[in-house]
Amino acid sequence: MEDALKRMEKANIKPDYQLDEFRGLVNKAIDYKSKAEQEDVDFSDAPDEFRGIHFRSEEHTSELQSHHD
């Protein structure tokens, strides 16, 4: 986003008030990202499928083992 702002300023394709509004948006995004990176988010209460944990059924596990033998 910062790159886009610099390009718009250099090309002079937007009026100053729109660049100021976009600059404010860029700063909010940077602040949000910084805060999000600092937070220690606990996902332990999230469902397993959302945390990337997948369990195989006993039937599927048995089938995989029989193919391996």
C-alpha positions, 0 to 999 in steps of 0.5 A, a space after each residue: 500500500 505504501 508503494 501504491 501511495 508513492 506511485 500515486 503521489 509521483 504520477 500526480 493522478 489523484 488530488 491531494 485530499 484523496 492522497 491524504 485519505 489514502 495515506 490515513 488508510 495506509 497508516 491504519 493498515 500499518 498500525 493494525 498489522 503491527 498490533 496483530 503481530 504483537 498479540 498472542 492469539 490463543 486458538 486452542 478453543 477453535 475447532 480442529 478443522 480450523 486449526 489444520 488438525 485432521 483426524 482419520 477415521 478408524 476405517 480409513 486408517 485400517 484401509 491405509 494399513 492394508 494397502 501398505 502391507 
